[in-house]
Amino acid sequence: MLKTLFRAAVLTTGLAAVLATGSVVLLATPAQADDATVVDRAKAEITRRIDLRLAALLRFEAALTAAAHLTDAHESTLKDLVADDRTGLTALKTKVAGETTLAALRADAASMVNDYRIFILVGPKVRLTIAADHQAAAVARLQTAHDNLATAVAQAKAAGKDVAAAEQDLADMQAAIDKAKTGLAGQVDTLLAIQPGPDGNAIRAKVGAVRRALGQVRLDLRTALAEARAVRTFLRDL
């Protein structure tokens, strides 16, 4: 009984502590390396983690299908990525089922993490690309709104109205729109170019830079919208 409990503890500790980081070193003594019970438990744990990734890919695909402003090119690229990762992980799951040693499972577990990076890379690629394309659509709408408001303000000025405040609001609105355009430029291309690999911290840093840039774009869009509302209020109150 004690021997069995020890083996279970060793396996649980090794998988939980190591698979989470992607640096797979299953903790087992040489005598246990080919023990069927230990191997089977390791296979079950890795399979469970693969299944979590496959389920996440299904969610990502649904999000891509539902996205209202995703460009055709970005949708195609991301759906291909999701499909390729699903195929690869499904094949890896089959491979895991046939393994007989912890050494082989160690390599499979490393591949599961490093070759796909479902949670720290694919998920953010889907979510941030959807967000960026939504922001790009918002920029276009705000630019149209700005131009329409500028026409209305010009007409009011021609009619002898004091429109200095509205003109300043329009200038601030255009500046915010231009800043948002600049902030968006190239972000999705940068994001989609990030590749999976063993350096999780480097991947997070690259994704984080894109996320922060899009966060600033969101603030710029809010500024532009606030200025648009100010101009509309001015025109309504004339």
C-alpha positions as CSV (number, residue, x, y, z in Angstrom):
1,M,0.0,0.0,0.0
2,L,2.7,2.5,0.9
3,K,4.6,1.7,-2.2
4,T,1.5,2.3,-4.3
5,L,0.8,5.6,-2.5
6,F,4.4,6.7,-3.1
7,R,4.2,6.0,-6.8
8,A,0.9,8.0,-7.0
9,A,2.4,10.9,-5.1
10,V,5.5,10.9,-7.3
11,L,3.5,10.9,-10.5
12,T,1.1,13.6,-9.3
13,T,3.8,15.9,-8.1
14,G,5.9,15.4,-11.3
15,L,3.0,16.1,-13.7
16,A,1.4,18.9,-11.8
17,A,4.6,20.8,-11.1
18,V,6.3,20.2,-14.4
19,L,3.6,20.2,-17.1
20,A,2.4,23.5,-15.8
21,T,5.7,25.1,-16.8
22,G,6.2,23.2,-20.1
23,S,9.5,21.8,-18.8
24,V,8.5,18.2,-18.5
25,V,10.6,16.1,-16.1
26,L,8.4,13.3,-14.7
27,L,9.7,12.4,-11.3
28,A,10.2,8.6,-11.1
29,T,12.9,6.3,-10.1
30,P,14.6,4.2,-12.8
31,A,12.7,1.1,-11.4
32,Q,9.4,2.9,-11.9
33,A,10.2,4.3,-15.4
34,D,8.4,1.5,-17.2
35,D,5.9,0.6,-14.4
36,A,2.6,0.1,-16.2
37,T,0.6,1.8,-13.5
38,V,2.8,4.9,-13.4
39,V,2.8,5.1,-17.2
40,D,-0.9,4.7,-17.4
41,R,-1.5,7.5,-14.9
42,A,0.9,9.8,-16.8
43,K,-0.9,9.0,-20.1
44,A,-4.2,9.8,-18.5
45,E,-3.0,13.2,-17.2
46,I,-1.4,14.2,-20.5
47,T,-4.5,13.1,-22.3
48,R,-6.7,15.2,-20.0
49,R,-4.5,18.2,-20.7
50,I,-4.7,17.7,-24.5
51,D,-8.5,17.4,-24.2
52,L,-8.5,20.8,-22.4
53,R,-6.6,22.3,-25.3
54,L,-8.9,20.7,-27.9
55,A,-11.9,22.1,-26.1
56,A,-10.4,25.5,-26.1
57,L,-9.8,25.3,-29.8
58,L,-13.5,24.6,-30.3
59,R,-14.3,27.8,-28.3
60,F,-11.8,29.8,-30.3
61,E,-13.4,28.6,-33.6
62,A,-16.8,29.6,-32.4
63,A,-15.6,33.0,-31.4
64,L,-14.1,33.5,-34.9
65,T,-17.3,32.5,-36.5
66,A,-19.3,34.9,-34.3
67,A,-17.0,37.9,-34.7
68,A,-18.8,40.7,-36.5
69,H,-15.9,42.8,-37.7
70,L,-13.2,40.2,-38.3
71,T,-11.7,40.6,-41.7
72,D,-11.8,37.7,-44.2
73,A,-8.1,37.5,-44.2
74,H,-7.7,37.3,-40.5
75,E,-10.6,34.9,-40.1
76,S,-9.0,32.6,-42.7
77,T,-5.6,32.7,-41.1
78,L,-6.9,32.1,-37.6
79,K,-9.3,29.3,-38.6
80,D,-6.4,27.6,-40.4
81,L,-4.3,27.9,-37.3
82,V,-7.0,26.4,-35.1
83,A,-7.6,23.6,-37.5
84,D,-3.9,22.8,-37.8
85,D,-3.5,22.8,-34.0
86,R,-6.5,20.6,-33.6
87,T,-5.1,18.1,-36.1
88,G,-1.7,18.1,-34.4
89,L,-3.1,17.7,-30.9
90,T,-5.4,14.9,-32.0
91,A,-2.5,13.1,-33.5
92,L,-0.5,13.7,-30.4
93,K,-3.3,12.3,-28.3
94,T,-3.2,9.1,-30.3
95,K,0.5,8.9,-29.9
96,V,0.2,9.3,-26.1
97,A,-2.2,6.4,-26.0
98,G,0.4,4.1,-27.5
99,E,3.4,5.1,-25.4
100,T,4.9,2.6,-23.0
101,T,7.6,4.7,-21.1
102,L,7.7,7.9,-19.1
103,A,10.6,9.1,-21.3
104,A,8.3,9.0,-24.4
105,L,5.5,10.7,-22.4
106,R,7.9,13.4,-21.2
107,A,8.6,14.3,-24.8
108,D,4.9,14.2,-25.7
109,A,4.0,16.5,-22.8
110,A,6.7,18.9,-23.9
111,S,5.3,18.9,-27.4
112,M,1.8,19.5,-26.1
113,V,2.9,22.7,-24.5
114,N,5.8,24.0,-26.6
115,D,4.6,23.2,-30.1
116,Y,1.1,24.7,-29.7
117,R,0.9,27.2,-26.9
118,I,-2.8,27.1,-27.0
119,F,-3.5,29.1,-23.9
120,I,-0.8,31.8,-23.9
121,L,-0.6,32.3,-27.7
122,V,-3.5,30.9,-29.8
123,G,-6.2,32.2,-27.5
124,P,-4.7,35.7,-27.4
125,K,-4.3,35.7,-31.1
126,V,-8.0,35.0,-31.5
127,R,-9.2,37.4,-28.9
128,L,-6.8,40.3,-29.7
129,T,-7.3,40.0,-33.5
130,I,-11.1,40.1,-33.0
131,A,-10.6,43.2,-30.8
132,A,-8.3,44.9,-33.2
133,D,-10.6,44.4,-36.2
134,H,-13.5,45.7,-34.1
135,Q,-11.4,48.8,-33.3
136,A,-10.5,49.3,-36.9
137,A,-14.2,49.3,-37.8
138,A,-14.8,51.8,-35.0
139,V,-12.1,54.0,-36.4
140,A,-13.8,54.0,-39.8
141,R,-17.2,54.9,-38.2
142,L,-15.7,57.7,-36.1
143,Q,-13.9,59.1,-39.1
144,T,-17.2,59.2,-41.0
145,A,-18.9,60.8,-38.0
146,H,-16.1,63.4,-37.8
147,D,-16.5,64.4,-41.4
148,N,-20.3,64.7,-41.2
149,L,-20.0,66.8,-38.0
150,A,-17.3,69.0,-39.6
151,T,-19.7,69.7,-42.5
152,A,-22.5,70.6,-40.1
153,V,-20.1,72.9,-38.0
154,A,-19.0,74.6,-41.2
155,Q,-22.5,75.3,-42.2
156,A,-23.2,76.8,-38.8
157,K,-20.2,79.0,-39.1
158,A,-21.3,80.1,-42.5
159,A,-24.6,81.1,-40.9
160,G,-22.8,83.4,-38.5
161,K,-22.6,81.1,-35.4
162,D,-19.6,81.1,-33.0
163,V,-18.3,77.6,-33.6
164,A,-14.8,78.0,-32.1
165,A,-15.4,75.4,-29.3
166,A,-16.9,72.9,-31.8
167,E,-13.9,73.4,-34.1
168,Q,-11.5,72.6,-31.2
169,D,-13.6,69.5,-30.3
170,L,-13.4,68.4,-33.9
171,A,-9.6,68.9,-34.0
172,D,-9.2,66.9,-30.8
173,M,-11.5,64.2,-32.2
174,Q,-9.4,64.0,-35.4
175,A,-6.2,63.8,-33.3
176,A,-7.6,60.9,-31.3
177,I,-8.7,59.1,-34.4
178,D,-5.3,59.6,-36.0
179,K,-3.6,58.3,-32.9
180,A,-5.8,55.2,-32.8
181,K,-5.0,54.5,-36.5
182,T,-1.3,54.8,-35.7
183,G,-1.6,52.5,-32.7
184,L,-3.5,49.9,-34.6
185,A,-1.1,49.8,-37.6
186,G,0.8,46.5,-37.8
187,Q,-0.4,45.1,-34.5
188,V,-2.3,42.2,-35.9
189,D,0.5,41.3,-38.3
190,T,2.9,41.4,-35.3
191,L,0.6,39.2,-33.2
192,L,0.0,36.6,-35.9
193,A,3.7,36.3,-36.6
194,I,4.5,35.2,-33.1
195,Q,5.4,31.5,-33.1
196,P,5.0,28.9,-30.3
197,G,8.2,27.5,-28.6
198,P,9.7,26.6,-25.3
199,D,10.2,30.2,-24.1
200,G,6.9,31.0,-22.6
201,N,8.0,34.2,-21.0
202,A,9.2,35.6,-24.3
203,I,5.8,34.7,-25.9
204,R,3.9,36.4,-23.1
205,A,6.1,39.5,-23.5
206,K,5.4,39.8,-27.2
207,V,1.6,39.2,-26.7
208,G,1.6,41.6,-23.8
209,A,3.1,44.4,-26.0
210,V,0.2,44.0,-28.5
211,R,-2.3,43.9,-25.8
212,R,-1.0,47.1,-24.3
213,A,-1.1,48.8,-27.7
214,L,-4.7,47.8,-28.3
215,G,-5.5,49.0,-24.8
216,Q,-4.2,52.5,-25.7
217,V,-6.2,52.4,-28.9
218,R,-9.3,51.7,-26.9
219,L,-8.7,54.8,-24.8
220,D,-8.1,56.9,-28.0
221,L,-11.4,55.7,-29.4
222,R,-13.2,56.7,-26.2
223,T,-11.6,60.1,-26.5
224,A,-12.8,60.5,-30.1
225,L,-16.3,59.4,-29.2
226,A,-16.4,61.9,-26.3
227,E,-15.4,64.7,-28.6
228,A,-18.0,63.6,-31.1
229,R,-20.7,63.8,-28.5
230,A,-19.6,67.2,-27.4
231,V,-19.9,68.5,-31.0
232,R,-23.3,66.9,-31.4
233,T,-24.5,68.6,-28.2
234,F,-23.1,71.9,-29.5
235,L,-25.0,71.6,-32.7
236,R,-28.2,70.5,-31.0
237,D,-28.1,73.5,-28.7
238,L,-27.6,76.1,-31.5
